[in-house]
Amino acid sequence: MPAPLVKQNAGNSLDLVDIKEIHGNVVVLKDGSLRQIVMVAGVNFALKSDAEQTLIVQAYQNFLNSIDFPLQIIVHSRKVNIDAYIATLVHRKENEPSPLLQSQIDEYVSFIREFIEKNAIMEKSFLVVVPFYPSGGSIAGTTQAASGIFSSLFGTKKPAPAPGTVPKTNEDADRIFKENTEQLTQRASQIINGIMGIGLDASVLENQELIELFYNFYNPQTVERGTVVSPQNPK
């Protein structure tokens, strides 16, 4: 008779998430360090002329040389879910009085569905993660080789707090957070200005956009595409 299975203590899934909270358009990690995430609009580099490509590469090189703090650049690919788009077409057909246009919408919807079955449509997101380590923090984690998108995204190492940096009251904690956020925002503004100098649009993700972004990251099977606003399609 086989031995009974021993139930092992399962850890809390939240222990695998490095995020402590999202507040003021800032991602606060469990080690106390802060992140702002800049979403960058893409560009079809292959369609540019040789002269334009050279200018873009030189501008990108100058941008990187102007940065005196660590940052992370992430290219994330995700399969596009077009269910909402098809539902819009179906709704349009139901409100279309012309039988000819109704027939054309039906044909178009059938074409889209057949195409998606044979070809996965992918969407790329371009993100720049801007970090800030409060006094006593460490940037060692950003230079360590990491596996997985979340380790790559955060790349943190728990620091030992410096003497006198531990807040004693909620007012102290709010003041320190505000001061640190101001410095982080200055870094993010520098990144945005540098990216725009290349000729690309960029914007800092806000609270709701950050929540949707990380929900999509941590639920790839449930959500194929989130609703994060692209710099190409601002609110």
C-alpha positions in Angstrom: 0.0 0.0 0.0 1.6 3.3 -1.0 2.6 5.7 1.7 0.2 8.7 2.2 1.3 11.9 0.7 2.6 14.4 3.2 1.1 17.9 2.8 3.9 20.4 2.6 3.5 23.9 3.9 2.9 26.2 0.9 4.4 29.6 1.0 2.3 32.7 0.4 2.4 33.7 -3.3 2.9 37.3 -2.3 6.3 36.4 -1.0 7.4 36.0 -4.6 6.4 39.5 -5.4 9.0 42.2 -4.8 6.5 45.0 -4.7 5.4 46.4 -1.4 3.0 49.0 -2.7 2.3 51.4 -5.5 1.9 55.0 -4.4 2.2 58.4 -6.1 3.1 56.8 -9.4 6.0 55.1 -7.7 6.7 51.4 -7.2 7.9 50.8 -3.6 9.9 47.6 -3.3 10.2 45.5 -0.1 13.9 46.5 0.3 12.8 50.2 0.5 14.1 51.2 -2.9 11.8 53.0 -5.4 11.1 52.7 -9.1 9.3 54.8 -11.7 8.6 53.2 -15.0 8.7 55.1 -18.3 6.9 53.7 -21.3 8.4 54.5 -24.6 6.8 54.5 -28.0 8.4 52.3 -30.6 9.9 53.2 -34.0 10.2 51.1 -37.1 14.0 51.4 -37.4 14.2 49.3 -40.6 12.0 51.8 -42.5 14.3 54.7 -41.8 16.9 55.8 -44.3 20.6 55.2 -43.6 21.1 58.8 -42.6 18.1 58.6 -40.2 19.4 55.4 -38.7 22.8 56.9 -38.1 21.2 59.9 -36.3 19.1 57.7 -34.1 22.0 55.5 -33.1 24.2 58.5 -32.3 21.4 60.1 -30.3 20.8 56.8 -28.4 24.6 56.6 -27.7 24.6 60.2 -26.4 21.5 59.4 -24.2 23.2 56.5 -22.6 26.5 58.4 -22.0 24.5 61.2 -20.3 23.1 58.8 -17.6 25.1 58.6 -14.3 22.8 56.2 -12.5 21.7 52.6 -13.2 18.6 51.9 -15.2 17.0 48.9 -16.9 15.5 48.8 -20.4 12.9 46.1 -21.0 11.3 44.9 -24.2 8.2 42.9 -23.3 6.2 40.9 -26.0 2.6 39.8 -25.4 0.0 38.2 -27.5 -2.7 40.6 -28.5 -6.3 39.7 -27.4 -8.7 41.1 -30.1 -11.9 39.9 -28.5 -12.9 43.5 -27.7 -12.2 44.5 -31.2 -14.4 41.7 -32.7 -17.1 42.6 -30.2 -17.1 46.1 -31.5 -17.5 45.0 -35.1 -20.4 42.7 -34.1 -22.1 45.6 -32.3 -21.5 47.8 -35.4 -23.1 45.2 -37.6 -26.2 45.0 -35.3 -26.7 48.7 -35.7 -25.9 48.9 -39.4 -29.0 49.4 -41.5 -27.4 48.5 -44.8 -27.5 44.7 -45.6 -24.5 45.1 -47.9 -22.4 46.6 -45.1 -23.6 43.9 -42.7 -22.4 41.2 -45.1 -19.0 43.0 -45.5 -18.6 43.2 -41.7 -19.4 39.5 -41.4 -16.7 38.7 -44.0 -14.2 40.9 -42.3 -14.8 39.3 -38.9 -14.4 35.9 -40.4 -11.2 36.9 -42.0 -9.8 38.3 -38.8 -10.7 35.2 -36.8 -9.2 32.8 -39.4 -6.0 35.0 -39.5 -5.6 35.0 -35.7 -6.0 31.2 -35.6 -3.0 30.8 -37.9 -0.9 33.8 -36.9 -0.3 35.1 -33.4 -0.4 38.9 -33.3 2.2 40.2 -30.8 2.5 43.6 -29.2 5.8 44.9 -27.8 6.1 47.2 -24.9 9.2 49.3 -24.3 9.9 50.2 -20.7 12.7 52.0 -18.9 12.8 51.3 -15.2 14.3 54.2 -13.3 15.5 53.3 -9.8 16.3 55.3 -6.6 18.0 53.8 -3.6 17.5 55.8 -0.3 20.4 56.4 2.0 21.9 53.1 3.0 20.6 51.4 -0.1 22.6 49.3 -2.5 22.7 49.1 -6.3 24.6 45.9 -6.3 21.5 44.0 -7.3 21.3 45.9 -10.6 24.6 44.6 -11.8 24.0 40.9 -10.9 22.9 38.4 -13.5 19.2 37.7 -12.9 16.8 35.1 -14.4 13.2 35.8 -15.1 11.4 39.0 -16.1 10.8 40.1 -12.5 14.3 39.7 -11.3 15.4 41.5 -14.4 12.8 44.2 -13.8 13.7 44.9 -10.2 17.2 43.5 -9.7 17.2 44.4 -6.0 19.3 43.5 -3.0 18.0 44.1 0.5 20.1 46.9 2.0 20.9 47.6 5.6 19.4 50.9 6.7 21.9 53.6 7.4 22.0 55.1 10.9 19.4 57.7 11.5 17.4 56.9 8.3 14.7 54.8 10.0 11.6 57.0 10.3 10.2 57.3 13.8 6.7 58.6 12.9 4.3 58.5 10.1 5.1 62.2 9.4 8.8 61.3 9.1 8.0 58.5 6.8 5.8 60.7 4.6 8.5 63.4 4.5 11.3 61.0 3.6 9.1 59.3 0.9 8.4 62.8 -0.6 12.0 63.7 -0.6 13.1 60.4 -2.2 10.2 60.7 -4.8 11.4 64.1 -5.8 14.8 62.8 -6.6 13.4 59.8 -8.4 11.2 62.1 -10.4 14.2 64.2 -11.4 15.8 61.1 -12.8 12.7 60.1 -14.7 12.5 63.6 -16.2 16.1 63.3 -17.3 15.3 59.9 -18.9 12.2 61.3 -20.7 14.1 64.3 -22.0 16.9 62.1 -23.3 14.4 59.7 -25.0 12.5 62.6 -26.6 15.9 63.8 -27.9 16.1 60.6 -29.9 12.8 61.4 -31.4 10.6 59.1 -29.4 7.6 59.8 -27.2 7.8 58.7 -23.5 5.7 59.1 -20.4 5.8 58.0 -16.7 3.2 55.3 -15.9 0.7 56.4 -13.3 -0.8 54.3 -10.5 -3.6 52.6 -12.4 -1.3 51.9 -15.4 1.3 50.4 -13.1 -1.3 48.1 -11.5 -2.5 46.9 -14.9 1.1 46.5 -16.1 2.1 44.3 -13.2 -1.2 42.4 -13.2 -0.5 41.5 -16.8 3.1 40.5 -15.9 2.0 38.2 -13.1 -1.1 36.7 -14.9 0.2 36.0 -18.4 -2.3 33.1 -18.9 -5.3 35.1 -17.8 -4.6 38.4 -19.5 -3.1 38.4 -22.9 -3.2 42.2 -23.2 -3.7 44.9 -20.7 -5.0 48.4 -21.1 -1.9 50.3 -20.3 -1.9 53.6 -22.3 0.8 53.9 -24.9 2.7 57.2 -25.4 1.6 56.9 -29.0 -2.1 57.0 -27.8 -2.1 59.4 -24.8 -5.3 59.8 -22.7 
